[in-house]
Amino acid sequence: MSVCRKKALIITDLSEETNAMFLKVTNKDEEALLISNSFEVDNHLQFSAMVRDITFSIYNESIEEIYVITEKSNKYVMGDNKLEISQIQIVSDQLHADTIIRKKVDQIRKHPLIPKSMIVKGIVVNTETEEYELVS
């Protein structure tokens, strides 16, 4: 009889170099983590694809928790003083990483294909200090 080992799904925009932080944040070993780099969702089709992947993972990989993780950094490179609207939006988004995480966690929690019992957590990490904060 095989033992069904519960895993955690990580949805992130962080690079592979930061994977060691996920062990600390989730308190799980590497074999119990499934990492998806599908954090950036710009339209409905991309969101639908992300939810499809999440749903597939929940039922086929015995996922018990979902972590949505992004970086909070104190470094912002502005270039020259003339910022275009898109550049202002990028800086604004970086300054409000916790707001973005809360929105993504809320979207996942409220989706009808995601079980209501699924634990979904939002975390913002500082990759320079390796500190992290649970925001949702």
C-alpha positions, 0 to 999 in steps of 0.5 A: 500500500502506497502512502499518499504524501501531501505536498505544497504548490508554490506559485511564484515569480522568483528565480530558481536561486531562491528555491532554498527559501521555499523550504524555510517558508513552507516548512516542507522538504524539497520532495514535497514542493511543486513549484510553478512560475506562472505568477504573472497573469495579464489576462483572462486566458492566462488566469484560466490556464493558471487555474487549470494547472492549479486544479490539476496539481491539487487532484493529481499531486495531493496538494494540501496547501498553496503558497503565492510568493513574490519579492519585496525589494527596497531597490528600484531603478528609475533610469531618467526622470521621465517615467512613462505610465507603464514604468509608473505602474511597475514601480507602483506594483513593486511598492505594493507587493502585499496588495498584489499577493492578497488579490491573487490569493483571493482570486484563487480562494474564490475560484469555483474549481478550487476546493473551499478547504484548500489552504492558500497563503500569500507571502512576500519575501525579501531575497536580500535578507531572507526574511518573509511576511505572511500577508494573506 
